Amino acid sequence: MVVVPPQLSVRFLLAASIVLLCAMTMLAGWVGERVERAAIEVAADAAAPHLQSVLASATLDAQFPAAISSSTKAGLDLVSAGMEADGSVVSVKLWTLDGRLLYSTRGGAGQTFVVEEVAKAAAGKVVASFEGLEHDESASERELAVPLMEIYVPISRPGESEVVAVGEVYQNAETLQGEILATQKSTWAIMGGTTLAILAVLWLIVHGGSRTIATQAAALEAQVRAAEDLAASNRRLLLEADQARLDASRANEELLARIGADIHDGPVQLLSLLQLILPEDPPEAAGVQAPISIGKRAISELRTISAGLVLPEIESMSLAESLRLAVSRHEQMTGVVVQIDLGDLPEALPLAVRTCLYRVVQESLSNAFRHARGAATYVSAHATDTTIRLLVRDDGPGLDGTTREDPSSRLGLHAMRNRVEALRGTLTVSSAPGEGVTVSASIPIEVNKGLNG
């Protein structure tokens, strides 16, 4: 029976949802991160030139880089105050290349800190981070409790390209944070809508395929049931055919037995009575001697025919015993010695198989006696796991195209072939001038194992 998994489209929808949601979550997270990084870099690039121009003047101080003069610090305080006035900048710092804080609007100047971003900016790169206030030097900025963006800018003296200091500015990032969150929300919304659209399209495709599979599965199941019904019907017909051929075989044997009994009880008895009535030693002049002799011969032949038609009691015999009986009766009736070679034959075989092979030996030996009188005759039977093979051969003159076939032999050959083929076996007769005649019968064991009768 064909079984289709239930709710294939639903199972696919659940599996696809998990996979797509995971993929879209990672993609949306990556896109959001890229958007945030891009926004920070744009803001840093916009603030860098102004910060560079403001802090570059400090590098012209005679005390730089050991320190900066009070006048320079006052100028930086004035400029920083102007930058902080609009609320976009909350702190400005100036660093030496070795991480010493030269100037800070929120205190701490003169201290040395290990800040990775300062080292990167000293190499000539603008560095920006969003809410990355994990350094000790950012303690005062963290107290503001507002989102901040740190921008580190390499500082060069006017007209020169060599980096001599690093400037740092802390910008209020509330607006930037809002823009980033809005962009991320839009990204998530787009990704979510795209995911739902993809799931909907895939579900429609799989749902249609699932319905097609279900329809085809139902049709296939109906075909399987029809095939099973047909196979059961064929098995039933085969059994009936087997039984019919067995019934025909039994009916044939019963008919032969009746004919043999009728011959024995009718013509043979009448001829025997006639033989008793006639004088045992009539005078030659009476002209009775010849009919008596013919009558005796007729009685002998009728008894031989009758004995051949009546099947002996082989129901309790094995196949080997049945074949030996057929050879023994032939030797008794004809006086011809038959060489017999029997292999390891199965003990338990249906009566139909034993009867068939008995008749093949009986008819083949009878034909050999008529056509190759006096020639050596051989009977052999062997079995494999699947087949019983019987051979009856004589060393007579054989047959050629000009030999007139005996009608009784042709009738006997036809009867033998019908018997063997009724058991799904094969029978062949081969002969050549001077090489005798060989009758070969092969009967399968397995297909006939369960026969009765």
C-alpha positions in Angstrom: 0.0 0.0 0.0 1.3 3.4 -0.9 1.5 5.8 2.0 1.9 9.6 1.6 3.2 11.6 4.6 0.2 13.7 5.9 0.2 17.5 5.6 3.3 17.6 3.5 2.7 21.3 2.7 2.3 22.1 6.5 5.5 20.2 7.4 7.4 22.0 4.6 6.0 25.4 5.8 7.3 24.8 9.3 10.7 23.6 8.1 11.0 26.4 5.6 9.9 29.0 8.1 12.6 27.9 10.5 15.3 28.0 7.9 14.2 31.3 6.3 13.7 33.0 9.6 17.2 32.0 10.7 18.7 33.1 7.4 16.8 36.4 7.3 17.6 37.1 11.0 21.3 36.7 10.3 21.0 38.8 7.1 19.0 41.5 8.8 21.5 41.6 11.6 24.4 41.9 9.2 22.6 44.6 7.2 21.8 46.5 10.4 25.4 46.3 11.5 26.6 47.5 8.1 24.1 50.4 8.2 25.3 51.4 11.7 28.9 51.2 10.6 28.2 53.3 7.5 26.4 55.9 9.5 29.2 56.2 12.0 31.8 56.4 9.3 29.9 59.2 7.5 29.5 61.1 10.7 33.2 60.7 11.5 34.3 61.8 8.0 32.1 64.9 8.4 33.5 65.8 11.8 37.2 65.0 11.0 38.2 68.1 9.0 36.7 70.6 11.5 38.4 68.8 14.4 41.8 68.7 12.5 41.6 72.4 11.8 40.8 73.3 15.4 43.5 71.1 17.0 46.2 71.7 14.4 47.1 75.1 16.0 48.1 73.4 19.2 50.9 71.6 17.4 52.5 75.0 16.7 52.9 75.7 20.4 56.6 75.8 21.4 56.0 73.5 24.3 54.4 70.8 22.1 54.5 67.8 22.5 55.8 67.9 26.1 52.9 70.2 27.0 50.8 73.1 25.7 51.0 76.7 26.9 48.2 78.4 28.8 47.4 80.6 25.9 47.0 77.6 23.6 44.9 75.9 26.2 42.7 79.0 26.5 42.2 79.1 22.8 41.3 75.5 22.7 38.8 76.1 25.6 37.2 78.9 23.7 36.9 76.9 20.5 35.7 73.8 22.4 33.1 75.8 24.2 31.8 77.0 20.9 31.6 73.4 19.7 29.8 72.3 22.8 27.4 75.2 22.8 25.0 73.6 20.3 25.0 70.3 22.2 26.4 68.2 19.4 29.9 68.0 21.0 30.3 67.1 24.7 34.1 66.7 25.0 37.3 67.5 23.1 40.7 65.9 23.7 44.2 66.0 22.3 46.6 63.1 22.5 50.3 62.6 21.9 51.3 59.6 19.7 52.4 57.6 22.7 48.9 57.8 24.4 49.5 60.8 26.8 46.5 63.1 27.2 47.7 66.7 26.5 44.4 68.4 26.6 40.8 67.6 27.7 37.7 69.8 28.3 36.6 67.4 31.0 39.9 67.0 32.9 42.5 64.3 33.2 45.2 66.0 31.1 48.7 64.8 31.7 47.7 61.1 32.2 48.8 58.3 30.0 46.3 55.7 28.8 46.6 52.6 26.6 43.9 53.3 23.9 43.9 51.2 20.8 42.0 53.8 18.8 44.7 56.4 19.5 47.3 54.0 18.0 45.2 53.5 14.9 44.7 57.3 14.5 48.4 57.8 14.9 48.9 55.6 11.9 46.8 58.1 9.8 43.3 56.6 10.0 40.1 58.2 11.2 38.6 55.9 13.8 35.0 56.1 15.1 33.0 54.0 17.6 29.5 54.2 18.9 28.9 53.9 22.6 32.3 52.3 23.0 33.1 54.1 26.3 34.9 51.2 27.9 38.3 53.0 28.4 39.4 54.5 31.7 39.9 57.8 30.0 36.1 57.9 29.2 34.9 57.8 32.8 33.7 61.4 32.9 31.8 61.0 29.6 30.1 57.9 30.8 28.6 59.9 33.6 26.6 61.9 31.1 24.3 58.9 30.5 23.7 59.8 26.9 24.6 57.9 23.7 28.0 59.2 22.5 30.2 58.6 19.4 33.9 58.8 19.8 35.9 60.1 16.8 39.7 59.9 16.7 41.4 62.0 14.1 45.1 62.1 13.1 46.5 65.7 13.5 49.3 67.2 11.3 50.9 70.6 11.3 49.5 73.0 8.7 51.1 72.3 5.3 52.6 69.0 6.5 51.4 65.4 6.1 53.2 63.8 9.1 50.9 62.9 12.0 52.1 64.5 15.2 49.1 64.2 17.5 45.7 62.6 17.7 42.5 64.6 18.3 39.4 63.1 19.9 35.8 64.4 20.1 32.8 63.0 21.8 29.6 63.8 19.9 26.0 63.5 21.2 24.6 60.5 19.2 21.0 60.7 20.2 19.9 61.7 16.7 22.3 59.2 15.1 21.0 56.5 17.3 17.4 57.3 16.3 18.3 57.2 12.7 20.1 53.9 13.1 17.2 52.4 15.0 14.8 53.6 12.3 16.9 52.2 9.5 17.2 48.9 11.3 13.5 48.7 11.9 12.9 49.4 8.2 15.5 46.7 7.4 13.7 44.2 9.6 10.3 45.1 8.2 11.6 44.6 4.6 13.3 41.3 5.5 10.2 40.1 7.3 7.9 41.0 4.4 10.3 39.4 1.9 10.5 36.3 4.1 6.7 36.0 4.3 6.4 36.6 0.5 8.9 33.8 -0.2 7.2 31.5 2.3 3.8 32.2 0.7 5.1 31.5 -2.8 6.9 28.3 -1.7 3.9 27.1 0.2 1.7 27.6 -2.8 4.1 25.6 -4.9 4.5 22.8 -2.4 0.8 22.7 -1.6 0.0 22.2 -5.2 2.7 19.6 -5.5 1.4 17.9 -2.3 -2.1 17.7 -3.8 -0.7 16.3 -7.0 1.3 13.7 -5.0 -1.8 12.8 -3.0 -3.8 12.4 -6.2 -1.1 10.3 -7.9 -0.7 8.2 -4.7 -4.4 7.5 -4.6 -4.4 6.5 -8.2 -1.2 4.4 -7.6 -2.8 2.7 -4.6 -5.9 1.9 -6.7 -3.7 0.4 -9.3 -1.8 -1.6 -6.7 -5.1 -2.9 -5.3 -6.2 -3.8 -8.8 -2.9 -5.5 -9.5 -3.1 -7.5 -6.2 -6.7 -8.5 -7.1 -5.5 -9.6 -10.6 -2.6 -11.5 -9.1 -4.9 -13.2 -6.6 -7.3 -14.1 -9.5 -4.3 -15.4 -11.5 -3.2 -17.6 -8.5 -6.7 -18.9 -8.1 -7.0 -19.7 -11.8 -3.6 -21.3 -11.7 -4.7 -23.5 -8.8 -7.8 -24.4 -10.7 -5.8 -25.2 -13.8 -3.5 -27.4 -11.7 -6.4 -29.2 -10.2 -8.0 -29.6 -13.7 -4.9 -31.2 -15.1 -4.6 -33.5 -12.1 -8.3 -34.5 -12.5 -7.7 -35.1 -16.2 -4.6 -37.3 -15.3 -6.6 -39.3 -12.8 -9.5 -39.6 -15.2 -7.1 -40.8 -17.9 -5.6 -43.4 -15.6 -9.1 -44.6 -14.6 -10.1 -44.9 -18.2 -7.0 -46.9 -19.0 -7.6 -49.1 -16.1 -11.2 -49.7 -17.2 -10.2 -50.5 -20.7 -7.6 -52.9 -19.4 -10.1 -54.5 -17.1 -12.7 -54.7 -19.9 -10.2 -56.3 -22.3 -9.2 -58.8 -19.6 -12.8 -59.6 -18.5 -14.2 -59.5 -22.1 -12.2 -60.6 -25.1 -9.6 -62.5 -23.1 -12.2 -64.5 -21.2 -14.2 -65.3 -24.4 -11.1 -66.4 -26.2 -10.0 -68.5 -23.2 -13.5 -70.1 -23.2 -13.2 -70.8 -26.9 -9.8 -72.3 -26.3 -11.4 -74.7 -23.7 -14.3 -75.7 -26.0 -12.1 -76.6 -28.9 -10.3 -79.9 -28.7 -6.9 -79.7 -27.2 -5.3 -81.8 -29.9 -7.6 -81.7 -33.0 -6.8 -83.8 -36.1 -5.0 -81.9 -38.7 -7.7 -82.7 -41.2 -10.2 -80.8 -39.1 -8.4 -77.5 -40.0 -8.6 -76.2 -36.4 -4.9 -76.2 -35.5 -4.2 -72.8 -37.1 -7.1 -70.9 -35.4 -6.1 -72.4 -32.0 -2.6 -71.1 -32.5 -3.8 -67.7 -33.6 -6.2 -67.6 -30.6 -3.4 -68.3 -28.1 -1.4 -65.5 -29.7 -4.3 -63.1 -29.5 -4.9 -64.0 -25.8 -1.2 -63.4 -25.0 -1.2 -60.0 -26.8 -4.4 -58.9 -25.2 -3.1 -59.8 -21.8 0.0 -57.8 -22.5 -2.0 -54.8 -23.6 -4.3 -55.2 -20.6 -1.4 -55.4 -18.2 0.2 -52.2 -19.7 -3.0 -50.2 -19.4 -3.7 -51.1 -15.8 -1.5 -48.9 -13.5 0.1 -50.9 -10.8 -0.3 -49.8 -7.2 2.5 -47.2 -7.0 0.8 -44.8 -4.6 2.9 -46.1 -1.7 6.1 -46.4 -3.7 8.9 -43.9 -4.1 9.9 -42.6 -7.5 12.9 -44.9 -7.6 10.7 -47.9 -6.8 8.1 -46.9 -9.4 10.8 -46.6 -12.1 12.3 -50.0 -11.2 8.8 -51.5 -11.3 8.3 -50.2 -14.8 11.6 -51.6 -16.0 11.0 -54.9 -14.3 7.5 -55.4 -15.9 9.0 -54.6 -19.3 11.7 -57.1 -18.8 9.2 -59.8 -17.7 7.0 -59.1 -20.8 9.7 -58.8 -23.4 12.7 -60.7 -22.0 15.0 -57.7 -22.7 17.4 -56.7 -20.0 17.4 -52.9 -19.4 20.3 -51.2 -17.8 19.1 -48.7 -15.1 20.9 -45.9 -13.4 19.0 -44.0 -10.7 20.6 -41.1 -8.8 19.6 -39.7 -5.5 15.9 -39.0 -6.2 13.5 -37.2 -3.9 11.4 -39.5 -1.7 8.4 -37.3 -1.2 6.9 -36.5 -4.7 3.3 -36.2 -5.7 1.6 -39.2 -7.2 1.0 -37.3 -10.4 4.8 -36.9 -10.9 5.5 -40.5 -10.2 2.7 -41.7 -12.5 3.9 -39.4 -15.3 7.5 -40.7 -15.2 6.3 -44.3 -14.9 4.3 -43.9 -18.1 7.2 -42.2 -19.9 9.5 -45.2 -19.0 6.8 -47.7 -19.9 6.0 -46.1 -23.3 9.6 -45.4 -24.2 10.7 -48.9 -23.5 7.8 -50.3 -25.4 8.7 -48.1 -28.5 12.4 -49.2 -28.2 11.3 -52.8 -28.2 9.2 -52.4 -31.3 11.7 -50.3 -33.3 15.1 -51.5 -31.9 14.4 -55.2 -31.0 17.4 -56.7 -29.5 19.3 -53.5 -29.1 20.7 -52.4 -25.7 18.3 -50.2 -23.7 19.2 -47.8 -20.9 17.1 -45.9 -18.3 18.6 -43.2 -16.1 17.0 -40.7 -13.7 18.7 -37.9 -11.7 17.5 -34.9 -9.7 18.9 -31.5 -8.9 17.4 -29.0 -6.3 14.9 -27.9 -8.9 14.4 -30.5 -11.6 14.0 -34.3 -12.2 15.6 -35.4 -15.4 14.7 -38.8 -17.0 16.5 -40.4 -20.0 15.4 -43.5 -21.9 17.9 -44.5 -24.7 18.4 -47.4 -27.0 21.3 -48.4 -29.3 19.0 -49.3 -32.2 19.3 -48.1 -35.8 17.6 -44.8 -35.0 15.2 -42.9 -37.2 15.7 -41.1 -40.5 13.4 -39.0 -42.7 12.4 -42.0 -44.8 11.4 -44.2 -41.8 7.7 -44.8 -41.6 6.5 -44.0 -38.1 4.3 -46.5 -36.4 0.9 -44.8 -35.7 0.8 -46.3 -32.2 4.2 -44.9 -31.5 3.1 -41.4 -32.7 0.1 -41.7 -30.4 2.2 -42.8 -27.5 4.7 -40.0 -28.0 1.8 -37.5 -28.1 0.4 -38.9 -24.8 3.8 -38.8 -23.1 4.3 -35.1 -24.2 0.9 -34.2 -22.9 1.6 -35.9 -19.5 4.9 -34.1 -19.1 3.7 -30.7 -20.2 0.7 -31.0 -17.8 3.3 -30.9 -15.0 5.0 -27.8 -16.7 7.8 -30.0 -17.9 9.4 -30.6 -21.3 9.9 -33.8 -23.3 12.2 -34.1 -26.3 12.9 -37.0 -28.6 16.3 -37.0 -30.5 17.5 -39.6 -33.0 19.9 -40.0 -35.9 20.5 -42.9 -38.2 22.7 -45.4 -36.5 22.6 -43.6 -33.2 19.4 -44.9 -31.6 16.7 -42.9 -30.0 16.8 -40.9 -26.8 13.7 -39.7 -25.0 14.4 -36.9 -22.4 11.9 -35.6 -19.9 12.5 -32.8 -17.4 9.9 -32.0 -14.7 10.3 -29.1 -12.2 10.0 -30.0 -8.6 9.0 -26.8 -6.8 5.9 -26.0 -8.9 4.6 -29.5 -8.5 5.6 -30.0 -4.8 2.1 -29.2 -3.4 0.1 -31.3 -5.8 -2.2 -34.1 -4.5 -3.3 -37.0 -6.6 
